[in-house]
């Protein structure tokens, strides 16, 4: 069973997720700049995972059949 969300919810979720991902990249940049390498790498790995999830969500939006 596949749960279908309305396209507006997908777009809102995707925009919010990209906002969080960009924020994490900024935190990672400043962690490296302040020589907190462990936290920088940890946040960078989370950023990479978040980016993959965002791409999968975007592909899911494109595959979703159009309602008439």
N, CA, C, O and CB atoms as a CASP TS submission, in Angstrom:
PFRMAT TS
TARGET T0000
AUTHOR 0000-0000-0000
METHOD Language model
MODEL 1
PARENT N/A
ATOM      1  N   UNK     1       0.846  -1.182   0.000  1.00  0.00           N
ATOM      2  CA  UNK     1       0.000   0.000   0.000  1.00  0.00           C
ATOM      3  C   UNK     1       0.887   1.239   0.000  1.00  0.00           C
ATOM      4  O   UNK     1       1.748   1.399   0.865  1.00  0.00           O
ATOM      5  CB  UNK     1      -0.960   0.002   1.222  1.00  0.00           C
ATOM      6  N   UNK     2       0.671   2.099  -0.962  1.00  0.00           N
ATOM      7  CA  UNK     2       1.456   3.326  -1.080  1.00  0.00           C
ATOM      8  C   UNK     2       0.588   4.492  -0.640  1.00  0.00           C
ATOM      9  O   UNK     2      -0.532   4.666  -1.119  1.00  0.00           O
ATOM     10  CB  UNK     2       1.977   3.534  -2.539  1.00  0.00           C
ATOM     11  N   UNK     3       1.114   5.276   0.268  1.00  0.00           N
ATOM     12  CA  UNK     3       0.380   6.452   0.740  1.00  0.00           C
ATOM     13  C   UNK     3       0.708   7.618  -0.179  1.00  0.00           C
ATOM     14  O   UNK     3       1.877   7.946  -0.384  1.00  0.00           O
ATOM     15  CB  UNK     3       0.735   6.792   2.229  1.00  0.00           C
ATOM     16  N   UNK     4      -0.313   8.234  -0.723  1.00  0.00           N
ATOM     17  CA  UNK     4      -0.139   9.362  -1.626  1.00  0.00           C
ATOM     18  C   UNK     4      -0.379  10.667  -0.883  1.00  0.00           C
ATOM     19  O   UNK     4      -1.428  10.854  -0.266  1.00  0.00           O
ATOM     20  CB  UNK     4      -1.087   9.246  -2.832  1.00  0.00           C
ATOM     21  N   UNK     5       0.579  11.555  -0.941  1.00  0.00           N
ATOM     22  CA  UNK     5       0.388  12.887  -0.376  1.00  0.00           C
ATOM     23  C   UNK     5       0.061  13.837  -1.514  1.00  0.00           C
ATOM     24  O   UNK     5       0.362  13.570  -2.678  1.00  0.00           O
ATOM     25  CB  UNK     5       1.653  13.364   0.412  1.00  0.00           C
ATOM     26  N   UNK     6      -0.553  14.936  -1.158  1.00  0.00           N
ATOM     27  CA  UNK     6      -0.793  15.940  -2.179  1.00  0.00           C
ATOM     28  C   UNK     6       0.529  16.578  -2.565  1.00  0.00           C
ATOM     29  O   UNK     6       1.468  16.623  -1.770  1.00  0.00           O
ATOM     30  CB  UNK     6      -1.798  17.006  -1.686  1.00  0.00           C
ATOM     31  N   UNK     7       0.589  17.067  -3.790  1.00  0.00           N
ATOM     32  CA  UNK     7       1.836  17.619  -4.308  1.00  0.00           C
ATOM     33  C   UNK     7       2.294  18.831  -3.502  1.00  0.00           C
ATOM     34  O   UNK     7       3.497  19.062  -3.375  1.00  0.00           O
ATOM     35  CB  UNK     7       1.672  18.001  -5.771  1.00  0.00           C
ATOM     36  N   UNK     8       1.367  19.602  -2.961  1.00  0.00           N
ATOM     37  CA  UNK     8       1.728  20.767  -2.159  1.00  0.00           C
ATOM     38  C   UNK     8       2.519  20.352  -0.930  1.00  0.00           C
ATOM     39  O   UNK     8       3.488  21.017  -0.564  1.00  0.00           O
ATOM     40  CB  UNK     8       0.478  21.542  -1.745  1.00  0.00           C
ATOM     41  N   UNK     9       2.119  19.265  -0.290  1.00  0.00           N
ATOM     42  CA  UNK     9       2.837  18.784   0.888  1.00  0.00           C
ATOM     43  C   UNK     9       4.232  18.288   0.517  1.00  0.00           C
ATOM     44  O   UNK     9       5.188  18.503   1.261  1.00  0.00           O
ATOM     45  CB  UNK     9       2.046  17.667   1.575  1.00  0.00           C
ATOM     46  N   UNK    10       4.348  17.626  -0.632  1.00  0.00           N
ATOM     47  CA  UNK    10       5.659  17.193  -1.094  1.00  0.00           C
ATOM     48  C   UNK    10       6.583  18.392  -1.300  1.00  0.00           C
ATOM     49  O   UNK    10       7.735  18.383  -0.866  1.00  0.00           O
ATOM     50  CB  UNK    10       5.529  16.390  -2.395  1.00  0.00           C
ATOM     51  N   UNK    11       6.070  19.412  -1.961  1.00  0.00           N
ATOM     52  CA  UNK    11       6.893  20.587  -2.248  1.00  0.00           C
ATOM     53  C   UNK    11       7.276  21.304  -0.964  1.00  0.00           C
ATOM     54  O   UNK    11       8.423  21.725  -0.813  1.00  0.00           O
ATOM     55  CB  UNK    11       6.153  21.548  -3.187  1.00  0.00           C
ATOM     56  N   UNK    12       6.337  21.450  -0.035  1.00  0.00           N
ATOM     57  CA  UNK    12       6.644  22.102   1.241  1.00  0.00           C
ATOM     58  C   UNK    12       7.683  21.298   2.021  1.00  0.00           C
ATOM     59  O   UNK    12       8.598  21.871   2.613  1.00  0.00           O
ATOM     60  CB  UNK    12       5.363  22.274   2.081  1.00  0.00           C
ATOM     61  N   UNK    13       7.543  19.986   2.023  1.00  0.00           N
ATOM     62  CA  UNK    13       8.512  19.132   2.710  1.00  0.00           C
ATOM     63  C   UNK    13       9.884  19.245   2.067  1.00  0.00           C
ATOM     64  O   UNK    13      10.897  19.308   2.764  1.00  0.00           O
ATOM     65  CB  UNK    13       8.046  17.674   2.702  1.00  0.00           C
ATOM     66  N   UNK    14       9.919  19.269   0.745  1.00  0.00           N
ATOM     67  CA  UNK    14      11.188  19.363   0.030  1.00  0.00           C
ATOM     68  C   UNK    14      11.878  20.697   0.281  1.00  0.00           C
ATOM     69  O   UNK    14      13.090  20.733   0.493  1.00  0.00           O
ATOM     70  CB  UNK    14      10.967  19.167  -1.460  1.00  0.00           C
ATOM     71  N   UNK    15      11.129  21.790   0.260  1.00  0.00           N
ATOM     72  CA  UNK    15      11.717  23.111   0.517  1.00  0.00           C
ATOM     73  C   UNK    15      12.265  23.176   1.937  1.00  0.00           C
ATOM     74  O   UNK    15      13.377  23.658   2.151  1.00  0.00           O
ATOM     75  CB  UNK    15      10.672  24.231   0.295  1.00  0.00           C
ATOM     76  N   UNK    16      11.505  22.701   2.892  1.00  0.00           N
ATOM     77  CA  UNK    16      11.956  22.712   4.283  1.00  0.00           C
ATOM     78  C   UNK    16      13.189  21.831   4.461  1.00  0.00           C
ATOM     79  O   UNK    16      14.109  22.196   5.193  1.00  0.00           O
ATOM     80  CB  UNK    16      10.829  22.242   5.217  1.00  0.00           C
ATOM     81  N   UNK    17      13.215  20.675   3.800  1.00  0.00           N
ATOM     82  CA  UNK    17      14.359  19.768   3.906  1.00  0.00           C
ATOM     83  C   UNK    17      15.618  20.391   3.306  1.00  0.00           C
ATOM     84  O   UNK    17      16.704  20.249   3.868  1.00  0.00           O
ATOM     85  CB  UNK    17      14.050  18.439   3.211  1.00  0.00           C
ATOM     86  N   UNK    18      15.485  21.083   2.164  1.00  0.00           N
ATOM     87  CA  UNK    18      16.657  21.740   1.576  1.00  0.00           C
ATOM     88  C   UNK    18      17.144  22.880   2.456  1.00  0.00           C
ATOM     89  O   UNK    18      18.349  23.120   2.544  1.00  0.00           O
ATOM     90  CB  UNK    18      16.332  22.266   0.174  1.00  0.00           C
ATOM     91  N   UNK    19      16.230  23.584   3.107  1.00  0.00           N
ATOM     92  CA  UNK    19      16.620  24.654   4.033  1.00  0.00           C
ATOM     93  C   UNK    19      17.447  24.082   5.187  1.00  0.00           C
ATOM     94  O   UNK    19      18.467  24.655   5.572  1.00  0.00           O
ATOM     95  CB  UNK    19      15.365  25.386   4.581  1.00  0.00           C
ATOM     96  N   UNK    20      17.006  22.963   5.729  1.00  0.00           N
ATOM     97  CA  UNK    20      17.746  22.318   6.817  1.00  0.00           C
ATOM     98  C   UNK    20      19.097  21.809   6.322  1.00  0.00           C
ATOM     99  O   UNK    20      20.096  21.930   7.031  1.00  0.00           O
ATOM    100  CB  UNK    20      16.927  21.156   7.414  1.00  0.00           C
ATOM    101  N   UNK    21      19.142  21.245   5.121  1.00  0.00           N
ATOM    102  CA  UNK    21      20.391  20.726   4.577  1.00  0.00           C
ATOM    103  C   UNK    21      21.416  21.837   4.380  1.00  0.00           C
ATOM    104  O   UNK    21      22.587  21.670   4.720  1.00  0.00           O
ATOM    105  CB  UNK    21      20.135  20.012   3.256  1.00  0.00           C
ATOM    106  N   UNK    22      20.984  22.958   3.836  1.00  0.00           N
ATOM    107  CA  UNK    22      21.898  24.091   3.650  1.00  0.00           C
ATOM    108  C   UNK    22      22.386  24.599   5.003  1.00  0.00           C
ATOM    109  O   UNK    22      23.559  24.941   5.148  1.00  0.00           O
ATOM    110  CB  UNK    22      21.205  25.234   2.865  1.00  0.00           C
ATOM    111  N   UNK    23      21.507  24.652   5.982  1.00  0.00           N
ATOM    112  CA  UNK    23      21.909  25.080   7.328  1.00  0.00           C
ATOM    113  C   UNK    23      22.955  24.135   7.913  1.00  0.00           C
ATOM    114  O   UNK    23      23.909  24.582   8.550  1.00  0.00           O
ATOM    115  CB  UNK    23      20.685  25.152   8.260  1.00  0.00           C
ATOM    116  N   UNK    24      22.783  22.843   7.704  1.00  0.00           N
ATOM    117  CA  UNK    24      23.767  21.881   8.194  1.00  0.00           C
ATOM    118  C   UNK    24      25.115  22.054   7.505  1.00  0.00           C
ATOM    119  O   UNK    24      26.159  21.913   8.143  1.00  0.00           O
ATOM    120  CB  UNK    24      23.261  20.462   7.990  1.00  0.00           C
ATOM    121  N   UNK    25      25.104  22.360   6.202  1.00  0.00           N
ATOM    122  CA  UNK    25      26.363  22.624   5.507  1.00  0.00           C
ATOM    123  C   UNK    25      27.069  23.844   6.094  1.00  0.00           C
ATOM    124  O   UNK    25      28.293  23.852   6.222  1.00  0.00           O
ATOM    125  CB  UNK    25      26.112  22.830   4.008  1.00  0.00           C
ATOM    126  N   UNK    26      26.307  24.869   6.449  1.00  0.00           N
ATOM    127  CA  UNK    26      26.895  26.063   7.070  1.00  0.00           C
ATOM    128  C   UNK    26      27.493  25.709   8.431  1.00  0.00           C
ATOM    129  O   UNK    26      28.607  26.128   8.744  1.00  0.00           O
ATOM    130  CB  UNK    26      25.831  27.183   7.224  1.00  0.00           C
ATOM    131  N   UNK    27      26.765  24.944   9.238  1.00  0.00           N
ATOM    132  CA  UNK    27      27.297  24.520  10.539  1.00  0.00           C
ATOM    133  C   UNK    27      28.569  23.689  10.364  1.00  0.00           C
ATOM    134  O   UNK    27      29.522  23.838  11.128  1.00  0.00           O
ATOM    135  CB  UNK    27      26.239  23.710  11.316  1.00  0.00           C
ATOM    136  N   UNK    28      28.580  22.819   9.361  1.00  0.00           N
ATOM    137  CA  UNK    28      29.756  22.000   9.105  1.00  0.00           C
ATOM    138  C   UNK    28      30.945  22.869   8.709  1.00  0.00           C
ATOM    139  O   UNK    28      32.063  22.633   9.167  1.00  0.00           O
ATOM    140  CB  UNK    28      29.463  20.971   8.010  1.00  0.00           C
ATOM    141  N   UNK    29      30.716  23.860   7.871  1.00  0.00           N
ATOM    142  CA  UNK    29      31.782  24.774   7.453  1.00  0.00           C
ATOM    143  C   UNK    29      32.399  25.474   8.658  1.00  0.00           C
ATOM    144  O   UNK    29      33.621  25.538   8.787  1.00  0.00           O
ATOM    145  CB  UNK    29      31.242  25.813   6.458  1.00  0.00           C
ATOM    146  N   UNK    30      31.554  25.995   9.535  1.00  0.00           N
ATOM    147  CA  UNK    30      32.079  26.703  10.698  1.00  0.00           C
ATOM    148  C   UNK    30      32.705  25.753  11.716  1.00  0.00           C
ATOM    149  O   UNK    30      33.606  26.154  12.453  1.00  0.00           O
ATOM    150  CB  UNK    30      30.974  27.506  11.356  1.00  0.00           C
ATOM    151  N   UNK    31      32.252  24.517  11.769  1.00  0.00           N
ATOM    152  CA  UNK    31      32.891  23.539  12.651  1.00  0.00           C
ATOM    153  C   UNK    31      34.325  23.277  12.191  1.00  0.00           C
ATOM    154  O   UNK    31      35.239  23.193  13.010  1.00  0.00           O
ATOM    155  CB  UNK    31      32.082  22.216  12.681  1.00  0.00           C
ATOM    156  N   UNK    32      34.518  23.147  10.869  1.00  0.00           N
ATOM    157  CA  UNK    32      35.878  22.978  10.357  1.00  0.00           C
ATOM    158  C   UNK    32      36.706  24.238  10.572  1.00  0.00           C
ATOM    159  O   UNK    32      37.886  24.163  10.912  1.00  0.00           O
ATOM    160  CB  UNK    32      35.848  22.618   8.869  1.00  0.00           C
ATOM    161  N   UNK    33      36.089  25.386  10.374  1.00  0.00           N
ATOM    162  CA  UNK    33      36.808  26.652  10.533  1.00  0.00           C
ATOM    163  C   UNK    33      37.261  26.860  11.981  1.00  0.00           C
ATOM    164  O   UNK    33      38.321  27.438  12.224  1.00  0.00           O
ATOM    165  CB  UNK    33      35.922  27.824  10.087  1.00  0.00           C
ATOM    166  N   UNK    34      36.464  26.393  12.936  1.00  0.00           N
ATOM    167  CA  UNK    34      36.809  26.525  14.353  1.00  0.00           C
ATOM    168  C   UNK    34      37.618  25.329  14.868  1.00  0.00           C
ATOM    169  O   UNK    34      37.812  25.178  16.074  1.00  0.00           O
ATOM    170  CB  UNK    34      35.540  26.683  15.183  1.00  0.00           C
ATOM    171  N   UNK    35      38.077  24.498  13.962  1.00  0.00           N
ATOM    172  CA  UNK    35      38.899  23.297  14.222  1.00  0.00           C
ATOM    173  C   UNK    35      38.196  22.244  15.080  1.00  0.00           C
ATOM    174  O   UNK    35      38.848  21.536  15.848  1.00  0.00           O
ATOM    175  CB  UNK    35      40.186  23.702  14.903  1.00  0.00           C
ATOM    176  N   UNK    36      36.886  22.137  14.954  1.00  0.00           N
ATOM    177  CA  UNK    36      36.141  21.029  15.552  1.00  0.00           C
ATOM    178  C   UNK    36      35.933  19.980  14.464  1.00  0.00           C
ATOM    179  O   UNK    36      34.835  19.827  13.929  1.00  0.00           O
ATOM    180  CB  UNK    36      34.762  21.512  16.160  1.00  0.00           C
ATOM    181  N   UNK    37      37.004  19.264  14.149  1.00  0.00           N
ATOM    182  CA  UNK    37      36.979  18.367  12.998  1.00  0.00           C
ATOM    183  C   UNK    37      36.007  17.205  13.172  1.00  0.00           C
ATOM    184  O   UNK    37      35.334  16.816  12.218  1.00  0.00           O
ATOM    185  CB  UNK    37      38.360  17.831  12.742  1.00  0.00           C
ATOM    186  N   UNK    38      35.925  16.652  14.366  1.00  0.00           N
ATOM    187  CA  UNK    38      35.011  15.527  14.592  1.00  0.00           C
ATOM    188  C   UNK    38      33.567  15.942  14.314  1.00  0.00           C
ATOM    189  O   UNK    38      32.836  15.238  13.617  1.00  0.00           O
ATOM    190  CB  UNK    38      35.145  15.002  16.039  1.00  0.00           C
ATOM    191  N   UNK    39      33.162  17.088  14.863  1.00  0.00           N
ATOM    192  CA  UNK    39      31.795  17.561  14.642  1.00  0.00           C
ATOM    193  C   UNK    39      31.580  17.966  13.188  1.00  0.00           C
ATOM    194  O   UNK    39      30.494  17.782  12.639  1.00  0.00           O
ATOM    195  CB  UNK    39      31.482  18.741  15.566  1.00  0.00           C
ATOM    196  N   UNK    40      32.614  18.516  12.570  1.00  0.00           N
ATOM    197  CA  UNK    40      32.518  18.879  11.158  1.00  0.00           C
ATOM    198  C   UNK    40      32.266  17.674  10.278  1.00  0.00           C
ATOM    199  O   UNK    40      31.413  17.711   9.392  1.00  0.00           O
ATOM    200  CB  UNK    40      33.777  19.579  10.710  1.00  0.00           C
ATOM    201  N   UNK    41      33.011  16.600  10.522  1.00  0.00           N
ATOM    202  CA  UNK    41      32.836  15.375   9.734  1.00  0.00           C
ATOM    203  C   UNK    41      31.476  14.754  10.019  1.00  0.00           C
ATOM    204  O   UNK    41      30.793  14.299   9.101  1.00  0.00           O
ATOM    205  CB  UNK    41      33.961  14.360  10.041  1.00  0.00           C
ATOM    206  N   UNK    42      31.083  14.736  11.279  1.00  0.00           N
ATOM    207  CA  UNK    42      29.790  14.160  11.649  1.00  0.00           C
ATOM    208  C   UNK    42      28.636  14.913  10.979  1.00  0.00           C
ATOM    209  O   UNK    42      27.730  14.300  10.414  1.00  0.00           O
ATOM    210  CB  UNK    42      29.617  14.181  13.177  1.00  0.00           C
ATOM    211  N   UNK    43      28.677  16.224  11.046  1.00  0.00           N
ATOM    212  CA  UNK    43      27.618  17.023  10.418  1.00  0.00           C
ATOM    213  C   UNK    43      27.675  16.882   8.904  1.00  0.00           C
ATOM    214  O   UNK    43      26.634  16.865   8.248  1.00  0.00           O
ATOM    215  CB  UNK    43      27.743  18.508  10.820  1.00  0.00           C
ATOM    216  N   UNK    44      28.877  16.780   8.337  1.00  0.00           N
ATOM    217  CA  UNK    44      29.009  16.605   6.893  1.00  0.00           C
ATOM    218  C   UNK    44      28.395  15.279   6.440  1.00  0.00           C
ATOM    219  O   UNK    44      27.752  15.225   5.391  1.00  0.00           O
ATOM    220  CB  UNK    44      30.485  16.671   6.482  1.00  0.00           C
ATOM    221  N   UNK    45      28.585  14.214   7.213  1.00  0.00           N
ATOM    222  CA  UNK    45      27.959  12.929   6.880  1.00  0.00           C
ATOM    223  C   UNK    45      26.434  13.022   6.949  1.00  0.00           C
ATOM    224  O   UNK    45      25.733  12.447   6.116  1.00  0.00           O
ATOM    225  CB  UNK    45      28.462  11.827   7.829  1.00  0.00           C
ATOM    226  N   UNK    46      25.932  13.742   7.939  1.00  0.00           N
ATOM    227  CA  UNK    46      24.484  13.951   8.037  1.00  0.00           C
ATOM    228  C   UNK    46      23.990  14.747   6.832  1.00  0.00           C
ATOM    229  O   UNK    46      22.910  14.477   6.308  1.00  0.00           O
ATOM    230  CB  UNK    46      24.120  14.684   9.356  1.00  0.00           C
ATOM    231  N   UNK    47      24.779  15.729   6.394  1.00  0.00           N
ATOM    232  CA  UNK    47      24.410  16.536   5.220  1.00  0.00           C
ATOM    233  C   UNK    47      24.326  15.681   3.961  1.00  0.00           C
ATOM    234  O   UNK    47      23.407  15.830   3.156  1.00  0.00           O
ATOM    235  CB  UNK    47      25.422  17.670   5.010  1.00  0.00           C
ATOM    236  N   UNK    48      25.287  14.793   3.802  1.00  0.00           N
ATOM    237  CA  UNK    48      25.285  13.920   2.624  1.00  0.00           C
ATOM    238  C   UNK    48      24.053  13.015   2.640  1.00  0.00           C
ATOM    239  O   UNK    48      23.407  12.825   1.610  1.00  0.00           O
ATOM    240  CB  UNK    48      26.579  13.069   2.571  1.00  0.00           C
ATOM    241  N   UNK    49      23.733  12.462   3.800  1.00  0.00           N
ATOM    242  CA  UNK    49      22.539  11.619   3.909  1.00  0.00           C
ATOM    243  C   UNK    49      21.271  12.432   3.646  1.00  0.00           C
ATOM    244  O   UNK    49      20.358  11.952   2.974  1.00  0.00           O
ATOM    245  CB  UNK    49      22.468  10.965   5.300  1.00  0.00           C
ATOM    246  N   UNK    50      21.208  13.650   4.167  1.00  0.00           N
ATOM    247  CA  UNK    50      20.035  14.500   3.947  1.00  0.00           C
ATOM    248  C   UNK    50      19.892  14.865   2.475  1.00  0.00           C
ATOM    249  O   UNK    50      18.778  14.927   1.955  1.00  0.00           O
ATOM    250  CB  UNK    50      20.129  15.774   4.797  1.00  0.00           C
ATOM    251  N   UNK    51      21.004  15.104   1.808  1.00  0.00           N
ATOM    252  CA  UNK    51      20.957  15.413   0.379  1.00  0.00           C
ATOM    253  C   UNK    51      20.425  14.224  -0.414  1.00  0.00           C
ATOM    254  O   UNK    51      19.631  14.401  -1.338  1.00  0.00           O
ATOM    255  CB  UNK    51      22.350  15.810  -0.132  1.00  0.00           C
ATOM    256  N   UNK    52      20.856  13.019  -0.061  1.00  0.00           N
ATOM    257  CA  UNK    52      20.349  11.827  -0.746  1.00  0.00           C
ATOM    258  C   UNK    52      18.845  11.666  -0.543  1.00  0.00           C
ATOM    259  O   UNK    52      18.121  11.336  -1.482  1.00  0.00           O
ATOM    260  CB  UNK    52      21.079  10.576  -0.247  1.00  0.00           C
ATOM    261  N   UNK    53      18.381  11.898   0.670  1.00  0.00           N
ATOM    262  CA  UNK    53      16.945  11.791   0.948  1.00  0.00           C
ATOM    263  C   UNK    53      16.175  12.847   0.163  1.00  0.00           C
ATOM    264  O   UNK    53      15.095  12.565  -0.357  1.00  0.00           O
ATOM    265  CB  UNK    53      16.666  11.941   2.462  1.00  0.00           C
ATOM    266  N   UNK    54      16.719  14.059   0.071  1.00  0.00           N
ATOM    267  CA  UNK    54      16.054  15.112  -0.692  1.00  0.00           C
ATOM    268  C   UNK    54      15.955  14.746  -2.169  1.00  0.00           C
ATOM    269  O   UNK    54      14.930  14.995  -2.804  1.00  0.00           O
ATOM    270  CB  UNK    54      16.798  16.436  -0.530  1.00  0.00           C
ATOM    271  N   UNK    55      17.008  14.161  -2.712  1.00  0.00           N
ATOM    272  CA  UNK    55      16.984  13.753  -4.118  1.00  0.00           C
ATOM    273  C   UNK    55      15.959  12.641  -4.332  1.00  0.00           C
ATOM    274  O   UNK    55      15.226  12.658  -5.321  1.00  0.00           O
ATOM    275  CB  UNK    55      18.385  13.286  -4.573  1.00  0.00           C
ATOM    276  N   UNK    56      15.903  11.675  -3.414  1.00  0.00           N
ATOM    277  CA  UNK    56      14.907  10.606  -3.537  1.00  0.00           C
ATOM    278  C   UNK    56      13.482  11.150  -3.445  1.00  0.00           C
ATOM    279  O   UNK    56      12.597  10.696  -4.169  1.00  0.00           O
ATOM    280  CB  UNK    56      15.129   9.548  -2.453  1.00  0.00           C
ATOM    281  N   UNK    57      13.261  12.113  -2.563  1.00  0.00           N
ATOM    282  CA  UNK    57      11.940  12.722  -2.441  1.00  0.00           C
ATOM    283  C   UNK    57      11.571  13.469  -3.721  1.00  0.00           C
ATOM    284  O   UNK    57      10.424  13.416  -4.166  1.00  0.00           O
ATOM    285  CB  UNK    57      11.897  13.676  -1.235  1.00  0.00           C
ATOM    286  N   UNK    58      12.544  14.165  -4.313  1.00  0.00           N
ATOM    287  CA  UNK    58      12.288  14.881  -5.565  1.00  0.00           C
ATOM    288  C   UNK    58      11.936  13.907  -6.684  1.00  0.00           C
ATOM    289  O   UNK    58      11.034  14.173  -7.478  1.00  0.00           O
ATOM    290  CB  UNK    58      13.509  15.725  -5.964  1.00  0.00           C
ATOM    291  N   UNK    59      12.640  12.785  -6.752  1.00  0.00           N
ATOM    292  CA  UNK    59      12.315  11.778  -7.769  1.00  0.00           C
ATOM    293  C   UNK    59      10.924  11.200  -7.539  1.00  0.00           C
ATOM    294  O   UNK    59      10.207  10.901  -8.494  1.00  0.00           O
ATOM    295  CB  UNK    59      13.362  10.651  -7.764  1.00  0.00           C
ATOM    296  N   UNK    60      10.541  11.042  -6.274  1.00  0.00           N
ATOM    297  CA  UNK    60       9.222  10.523  -5.943  1.00  0.00           C
ATOM    298  C   UNK    60       8.136  11.496  -6.398  1.00  0.00           C
ATOM    299  O   UNK    60       7.073  11.072  -6.853  1.00  0.00           O
ATOM    300  CB  UNK    60       9.110  10.262  -4.434  1.00  0.00           C
ATOM    301  N   UNK    61       8.398  12.782  -6.279  1.00  0.00           N
ATOM    302  CA  UNK    61       7.432  13.785  -6.740  1.00  0.00           C
ATOM    303  C   UNK    61       7.260  13.684  -8.249  1.00  0.00           C
ATOM    304  O   UNK    61       6.141  13.754  -8.757  1.00  0.00           O
ATOM    305  CB  UNK    61       7.886  15.212  -6.344  1.00  0.00           C
ATOM    306  N   UNK    62       8.376  13.518  -8.971  1.00  0.00           N
ATOM    307  CA  UNK    62       8.304  13.458 -10.430  1.00  0.00           C
ATOM    308  C   UNK    62       7.585  12.203 -10.914  1.00  0.00           C
ATOM    309  O   UNK    62       6.921  12.238 -11.950  1.00  0.00           O
ATOM    310  CB  UNK    62       9.702  13.511 -11.024  1.00  0.00           C
ATOM    311  N   UNK    63       7.708  11.077 -10.170  1.00  0.00           N
ATOM    312  CA  UNK    63       7.068   9.827 -10.573  1.00  0.00           C
ATOM    313  C   UNK    63       5.581   9.788 -10.251  1.00  0.00           C
ATOM    314  O   UNK    63       4.833   9.006 -10.838  1.00  0.00           O
ATOM    315  CB  UNK    63       7.751   8.668  -9.908  1.00  0.00           C
ATOM    316  N   UNK    64       5.156  10.632  -9.321  1.00  0.00           N
ATOM    317  CA  UNK    64       3.772  10.585  -8.852  1.00  0.00           C
ATOM    318  C   UNK    64       2.812  10.919 -10.000  1.00  0.00           C
ATOM    319  O   UNK    64       3.008  11.907 -10.707  1.00  0.00           O
ATOM    320  CB  UNK    64       3.564  11.567  -7.669  1.00  0.00           C
ATOM    321  N   UNK    65       1.782  10.098 -10.182  1.00  0.00           N
ATOM    322  CA  UNK    65       0.828  10.376 -11.263  1.00  0.00           C
ATOM    323  C   UNK    65       0.041  11.657 -10.985  1.00  0.00           C
ATOM    324  O   UNK    65      -0.265  11.986  -9.839  1.00  0.00           O
ATOM    325  CB  UNK    65      -0.140   9.192 -11.443  1.00  0.00           C
ATOM    326  N   UNK    66      -0.271  12.357 -12.052  1.00  0.00           N
ATOM    327  CA  UNK    66      -1.011  13.611 -11.933  1.00  0.00           C
ATOM    328  C   UNK    66      -2.490  13.329 -11.710  1.00  0.00           C
ATOM    329  O   UNK    66      -3.085  12.498 -12.397  1.00  0.00           O
ATOM    330  CB  UNK    66      -0.814  14.484 -13.188  1.00  0.00           C
ATOM    331  N   UNK    67      -3.078  14.033 -10.739  1.00  0.00           N
ATOM    332  CA  UNK    67      -4.515  13.910 -10.498  1.00  0.00           C
ATOM    333  C   UNK    67      -5.249  14.869 -11.426  1.00  0.00           C
ATOM    334  O   UNK    67      -4.774  15.968 -11.715  1.00  0.00           O
ATOM    335  CB  UNK    67      -4.865  14.203  -9.003  1.00  0.00           C
ATOM    336  N   UNK    68      -6.392  14.438 -11.877  1.00  0.00           N
ATOM    337  CA  UNK    68      -7.180  15.295 -12.771  1.00  0.00           C
ATOM    338  C   UNK    68      -8.360  15.880 -12.062  1.00  0.00           C
ATOM    339  O   UNK    68      -9.133  16.626 -12.663  1.00  0.00           O
ATOM    340  CB  UNK    68      -7.649  14.524 -13.983  1.00  0.00           C
TER
END
